Amino acid sequence: MTKYRLISLIICVAIGFSIFEAKAQCFSSTGNPIGGTANMGIMNKNVLRFNTFYKNSYSGRYFLGDKLDTGHGHISADYAVYNYVATMLAFGLTDRFAIEADAGYFINKTKVFASPIRGNGFSNIVLAGKYNMYYNSAKRFEITGKLGGKIPLRSKEQIVRQGNAIVSNHPDVQPSLGNYGLVGQIYLIKETPFTGMRYFLMLNYEHNFQSKDGFFNMKHYKFGHSLNTSFFVSKHLHMPPALEWLTEHWTVILQVRHEHKWQNQLRSQLNPGADEAIYGDWEKTKNSGSDVFFISPQINYTIAEKWNLSLMADFPLYQRYNGIQLATDYAFSFNVSWDIDFNKYD
């Protein structure tokens, strides 16, 4: 099989697979669970990158503003947890431009009340292009940008059976909420090869459009946009020559991340029950929007310069929420990436 037939086959398989995949969101937003640094920067021409990760997140405390709230107000969930898997495929069309498909699946999204509520399934897919805007090999510095679209793959909300009735699952545990969006990212990467240090700065902005009809009658509802700012420092481990075999494939990474989410907005119907609905102005909704700072240690192991295995944890340093919201306690992720260089098949 020639290189180009092999590439075409893999791209077709990837597109077919991605049709059924979906992008993820947390309990309080439509943002994506975050995992690893393997998809940063740009790959070379004719290189295919496969990246997959699993994430477990637990939330068991309520915050009012930036203070722990023990009364919970009108909210009575004991805790919430989700388990999520995702896959990203990227291919270098040139040495400076790559295309990506990024999708995922919720194994479960669960909020535990007296009677737990649970959702699962495919969510959204993000299709994007990534371009290396600047690269200086002498200074080991690069700037890469990414722009893409978020596409919901569910036409209606998930429904469940309660006794003899069929009802819509709660919005907080839906795998997708039916809104399109735009995603933009900027990566700045600096490497100091003699010390084994690398520095990353990543800005990720997600713009959400209003929900479409068929999702809880929420077509006059807008989920808040989000802006995540992450700074990473990575260090390749070195040991004395006699012990070098223990550490030559290990890298440690420390990430500090700020996640900002704008408040959701709603247009209320001014004439309930009328044949032709009239809606008011957009208004911010209560108990939405937040600022959260995380610290995320990560360790990475490289196999044959092609495979990367990573283990990462997220711990909140500071959390501030508008109104009363369920806050993040911790999350753990496991990430695997694999590069295939088709230039070797020439």
N, C-alpha and C positions, 0 to 999 in steps of 0.2 A: 504494500500500500504506500503511495507517495505521501510526502509530507502534507501537501495541500488537501488530498482526500482525507487524511487522518484528521487534519484541523477541521475540515468541514463536518466530519462525523461528530467530533466532540462538541462543536458549536451547536449542531442540531440537537444532540442529546441534552446539552445545557439549556437550550431554549425550551425544549419539550418539558424538561424537569421544572424549569422556573415558572411555567404556566400554572403549576399547582402549588407553587411556593408562596410565601408571604412574609411581609416585614412585621416586626414586633412592636409592641408598645407596653409600657409599664402600667401600673394600676391608675396612676393619676394623670397620664398623658398619652399621646400617640407617638412618643419618642421611641428610639430603638435601644434595646439592651446592647451594651458596648462590650467588646471583647478583644483584647490583645493589640499588638502593633504590627502584625504581619502584613496587613494590607496597606501600609503607608508607603509613600513614594511611588515610583514608577518602575515597572519591569522592562526588560529589553524586548526588542522586536521578536515576534514568534515564540514568546514564552507564555505559557498558560499557568496561571496560579489558581489553585484550589484551596479554599480556606473554609473550615467548618468549626463551630464551637457550640458548647453547651453551657448554659447559665442557670443557676439556682439563686433566687432572691427571696428574702424573708423580710416582712414588715410587721412589727408587733407593737408599735407605739404611736400615739397621736400627738401632734404638735399644734399649738395655737400660737401663731407667729413663730418665734424662735424658742419658745418655752414648751417643755413637756406638759401635756394636758392629760390629767387622770380622769376627768369627768366625762370626756368624749362627747359632751353635748347630746345631740340627737343620734349620734353614731354608736353602734353597738357591736361592730365586728371585733372579734378577739385578736385576729391576726390575718395576714394575707401572704400567700406564697405563689411563685410561679416557677415552672421549669420550661426552658426554652432551648431549642436547637436551631441553628442557622447555617446557611451555606452561601459562600461568595465565590463566584468564578470571574476571573479577569484575564484578558488576553492582550498582549502588546502588539498593536497593529504596526507601530513604528517604534523607534527607540525613545520617543517622547510622548506618544499617545496610546492609551489603552482604553478598552471598554470593559464594563463591569455589570454583573447581575447579582444582586444581593437579596436573599430571601430567607424566610424562617417559618417555624412551626411551634406553636405552644403545645407542649405535652399536657400542661394544665395551667389554668389561672384560677386560683381558689381564694375565696374570702370566707373565713370561718365565723359564722354567727351561731345561734342555737341550732339552726339548720344550715349547714354550709352550702354555698353556691359555687358552681364550678363551670368553667368553659374551657374549650380546647379547639385546636384546628389551625388551618393556614390563615395567614393575615394578609399582608401586602407584599409587593415586590418593588425594589428600587433598581431602575436601569440608569446607568450613568456613563459618562466619559471622563477620563482623567488625563490631564495634560501637564507635562513637565515644562513650566514656564521659564525656569532658570536653573542652570547647573554649572558649577565651577569645580572641575576635578582637582585643581591645585589646592583650593581651600576646602574641599570636601563639603560643599554647601549646595543645597538644592531647595527650590520652591516648586510645589506641585499643587494644581487646582483640580477640583472635581465638581461637576454639575450633573444633576440627574432629576428624575421624576419618580414620585411614589405613587403607585397604582394599587387601589384596593381590588382584591380578587373575590370578594364576597358581594353578591348583589342584594342580600338581605341579612338581617341580624340572625344570630344563632338562636334557635328555639329549644326548649326543654319540656319534658312532661312533668307536671305536678299533679299527682293523683290521676284524675280522669281528664285534666285540662292540659292543653298545649299553650305555653306562654313564652314570651320573649325572655331570653336570659338577661341578667342584669348587665348594664353597659360596662361596669367595672371589670367583668370577667369575659367580655366578648374578645375573640382573637383579632377581630378587625371591626372598625367603626365606620367604614365606608367613605372616608374622606381622601381625596387626592392631595398631593403636596409636591413641593420642590425641595431638593436637598442640595446644599452647596458646602464645599469643604476647601480649606487651604491648609497645606502641610509645609512646614519649614523644618529642614533636617540638617544638622551640623554634625560632622564626625571628626574626631581627633584620633587617628589610627595608632599613634605611638602609645597612647594611654589606654586604648580600648574603650573610649567613651563615645557615646552618641547622644545627641540632644534633639528632641522633637517638640515642636509646637503645632498643635492642631486646633483649628476653629471649624466647628460644624454647625451650620444653620439649617433648620427645617421649617419651612413655611407651609402651613396647613390651610387648605381651602374649606369652605363650609361643607358639612356632611350632605350627602345626596339623599333623596327620598327613599323610603324603605327601611330606614334605620331609626326606629322609635319615633317616627315623625320628626326627625332632627335635621331636616334640610335647612332650617333656619338656625343652625347651631354651628359655631366655629370653635374648634379646639385651638388652644393657645400655641403660638409658634414657640420654637425652642432654640437656644444658642448654647452650645457646649464648648468650653475652652479647656484644653488639656495640655499639660507640660510633662514630658517624659525625660528621664535620664536613664541611660542603659550603660552597663559596664560588663565587658567581657572578662570573665574570671581568669586569673593567671596564678599559677603555682610554681614552685621550684621545679627544675627539669625532671627530677626523679618522680614528682607527683603530677606532672603536667597532664598525664592521661586521665586524671580524675576530673579536670576542669576545662580541658581545651574546647569542649563543645557546650559549655554552660554560659548563659548571660543572665544577669539580674537587671530588672527594670523597676523603676519607681515612678509612678504617675500621680500627679495632683490635678484634679479635674473640678471645674465649676460648671454646674448645669443650671441654666436659667430658663424658666418656662413662663411665658406670658399667660395672663388669665384667659379663660374661655369666655366666649361672648354668645349672647342669645338675643334673638328678636322675638318678642312675645306677640301673640295674636291679639289684636285689639277688639275683634268682634267674634268671640267664640261662638260656634254653632252656625255661623253664616255660611251660605253657599260659596261665596267668594271671600276668602280670608284676606284681611288687611293686617299687616305687621308693622310694629313700631320700629324705633331705632335700635341699633345694636347696643347692648348693655353688657358690662362685665358680670360674670356669674360669681357667686359666693363660693368659698372653699375651692379655689383654683388658682394656679400660679405659684411659683416657688423659686428659691435659690438654695442650692445644695452644693457643698464642697466635699469631695471625696479624696481619700488617699488610697492608692491601689498598688500594692507590691505585686511583682510578677517575676517568675523564673522561667527561662526558656532553654530548651535543649535541642541542639541541631544534629541531624543524622545525615551523613554523606553530602552535606551542603545543599540538600534538597528538601528535607523534611524538617519542620520546626514544631516542637511540642511545647505548649505553654500552660502554666497554671497561674491564675490571677484571683485576687480577692479585692472587694470594694468595702471600705469602711467610711461612714460619714464623719467628717470633721465638724461641720457646721450646717444646720438646716433652718431655713426660715420659710414659712408657708403663709399664704393668705387664707385667713379663716382657720378652721380645724381640718387637718388632713392626716391621713395615715402616712407615717414617715418610714424611710428605709432604715433597717437595722444592719444588714450585711448582705453581700452577694459573693458567690464563688463561680469562677468560669474555668473551663478547660478548652484549649484552642489547639487545632492541628492545621498546618498549612503545608502545601506541597507544590513545588515548581517543576514544570516539564518544559525543557528547552528543545523546541522543534528544530532549531538550527543544527542540531547534531544529526538530524535525519536527512540533511542535504546529500 
